[in-house]
Amino acid sequence: MPLMRIDVIKGHDAGYLKQLLTIAYEVQVQTLNTPIGDRYQILTQHEPFEMQILDTGLGIKRSRDIVVFNLTTRPRSTKAKLAFYKQLVARLNKELGLRKEDIIFSLVPNNDDDWSFGNGEAQFLNGEL
C-alpha cells in the first residue's frame, strides 16, 4: 500500500504528468507486488527555486526535469526495491525521455498499524484489508 509522492518542477503538460503517474503505478504493481487498484499518488509541482537537489558529491548534473519519488510503504525486500528503481528509471527514460540522472527515490518503511484508509479505522488491523 505505497503512498507515492512525486515532486517535479512546474512546466510539464498534463499529458506528460499523467503518463508519469501511470508508468510509476504500473512499475509499482509489477515490482512491489501491490494489487491492482492500490493507487495512492500525490503529484506536487514546484517553482525551480523550491527544489534544491544537489548531487551529494557524485558528480551528477541535474536538469529542470528532475523527479523525486518518495514512497511510504510496508517493508519491501532489497530485491524488490532495486527492481522498482531500475524498471521505473528505464521506462521513464524510454517513454518520456527523462534522463536517468534526474530520477531520485526515497522509500520510507512503515507498518500495518500506521495506515488508516478512512473512518478512523486501521483496516489492515481490523481485517478489512
Backbone torsions as a table, in degrees:
resi	resn	phi	psi	omega
1	MET	NA	60.2	179.9
2	PRO	-68.4	141.2	166.7
3	LEU	-100.7	112.7	-174.3
4	MET	-102.6	117.0	174.0
5	ARG	-105.6	131.9	-176.3
6	ILE	-126.2	125.6	-179.9
7	ASP	-114.7	131.1	179.1
8	VAL	-137.8	164.6	173.2
9	ILE	-86.6	138.9	-179.6
10	LYS	-55.2	151.4	173.3
11	GLY	128.6	-6.3	179.1
12	HIS	-91.1	147.1	179.8
13	ASP	-79.4	166.3	-175.6
14	ALA	-60.3	-38.4	179.9
15	GLY	-61.9	-43.5	177.9
16	TYR	-61.2	-47.3	-177.8
17	LEU	-66.0	-39.9	177.4
18	LYS	-63.7	-40.4	178.8
19	GLN	-66.7	-39.3	176.3
20	LEU	-57.1	-47.8	179.6
21	LEU	-63.5	-43.4	-178.6
22	THR	-65.2	-45.0	178.7
23	ILE	-60.9	-45.8	-179.9
24	ALA	-60.4	-41.6	178.4
25	TYR	-65.1	-45.8	-179.2
26	GLU	-61.5	-42.2	178.7
27	VAL	-67.6	-38.3	176.9
28	GLN	-57.8	-48.2	-179.3
29	VAL	-60.9	-43.4	-178.3
30	GLN	-67.1	-47.1	-169.4
31	THR	-95.7	-30.6	-178.5
32	LEU	-100.8	4.1	176.0
33	ASN	54.0	44.4	175.8
34	THR	-91.4	148.6	-178.5
35	PRO	-70.0	153.4	174.2
36	ILE	-58.2	136.7	-179.0
37	GLY	93.3	-7.8	177.7
38	ASP	-87.5	74.3	-173.2
39	ARG	-126.1	106.7	177.0
40	TYR	-128.5	97.2	-177.0
41	GLN	-127.4	137.4	176.2
42	ILE	-128.9	118.3	-179.9
43	LEU	-103.9	129.1	177.7
44	THR	-123.0	130.1	177.2
45	GLN	-103.9	138.0	-174.4
46	HIS	-123.6	155.5	166.2
47	GLU	-67.8	151.1	-178.1
48	PRO	-54.1	-39.0	-178.3
49	PHE	-69.5	-15.1	-178.7
50	GLU	-82.4	-10.5	179.0
51	MET	-120.1	102.8	176.8
52	GLN	-105.0	94.0	-174.4
53	ILE	-117.4	97.4	-179.0
54	LEU	-88.2	-175.8	-171.5
55	ASP	-101.3	2.9	179.9
56	THR	55.1	30.4	178.3
57	GLY	80.5	11.1	-177.4
58	LEU	-89.3	-6.2	-179.6
59	GLY	77.1	21.4	-179.1
60	ILE	-88.6	126.7	176.7
61	LYS	-92.7	126.4	-179.6
62	ARG	-95.0	153.1	174.4
63	SER	-118.7	-179.5	177.9
64	ARG	-71.4	-7.1	179.8
65	ASP	-91.9	13.0	-177.8
66	ILE	-56.0	142.1	177.1
67	VAL	-131.8	128.2	177.6
68	VAL	-114.4	121.6	177.5
69	PHE	-103.3	126.9	174.5
70	ASN	-124.4	118.6	-179.6
71	LEU	-115.2	126.3	168.8
72	THR	-97.2	120.9	-168.9
73	THR	-151.9	158.0	169.4
74	ARG	-56.5	155.9	178.8
75	PRO	-56.0	137.3	179.3
76	ARG	-124.1	154.0	177.6
77	SER	-70.0	155.8	176.2
78	THR	-59.4	-39.6	179.5
79	LYS	-59.3	-44.5	-180.0
80	ALA	-66.2	-42.0	179.6
81	LYS	-62.2	-46.7	-178.8
82	LEU	-63.5	-38.7	176.8
83	ALA	-64.3	-41.6	178.2
84	PHE	-59.3	-51.2	-179.5
85	TYR	-57.5	-52.2	-174.2
86	LYS	-63.0	-48.1	-176.7
87	GLN	-69.6	-38.4	179.9
88	LEU	-68.1	-42.8	177.9
89	VAL	-61.3	-43.7	-179.0
90	ALA	-62.1	-44.6	-178.6
91	ARG	-69.9	-41.1	179.2
92	LEU	-65.3	-36.6	176.9
93	ASN	-66.0	-47.0	-176.5
94	LYS	-71.5	-45.1	-171.1
95	GLU	-90.4	-28.0	-179.3
96	LEU	-117.2	-4.7	-179.6
97	GLY	73.7	16.6	178.6
98	LEU	-69.1	137.3	175.2
99	ARG	-71.3	138.4	-179.6
100	LYS	-60.4	-30.2	-179.7
101	GLU	-69.6	-15.7	-175.5
102	ASP	-99.1	14.8	-177.5
103	ILE	-120.9	120.9	-176.3
104	ILE	-122.7	143.8	179.1
105	PHE	-125.7	146.8	168.5
106	SER	-144.1	119.6	178.3
107	LEU	-108.5	132.6	-178.6
108	VAL	-118.7	109.7	-178.8
109	PRO	-75.5	148.3	172.7
110	ASN	-147.2	-179.1	-173.8
111	ASN	-115.6	171.6	-178.2
112	ASP	-58.6	-33.2	-178.9
113	ASP	-78.5	-0.2	177.0
114	ASP	-91.1	3.2	-176.0
115	TRP	-119.0	136.9	166.2
116	SER	-137.9	125.7	-176.8
117	PHE	-99.5	11.3	177.3
118	GLY	138.7	164.1	177.1
119	ASN	63.6	15.9	178.6
120	GLY	66.6	25.1	-178.4
121	GLU	-116.9	156.1	176.7
122	ALA	-102.9	89.6	-171.1
123	GLN	-63.4	-28.9	175.4
124	PHE	-68.6	-29.5	-177.3
125	LEU	-88.3	-33.4	-175.9
126	ASN	-89.2	2.2	175.2
127	GLY	91.4	-3.7	177.9
128	GLU	-68.5	-28.7	176.8
129	LEU	-125.2	NA	NA
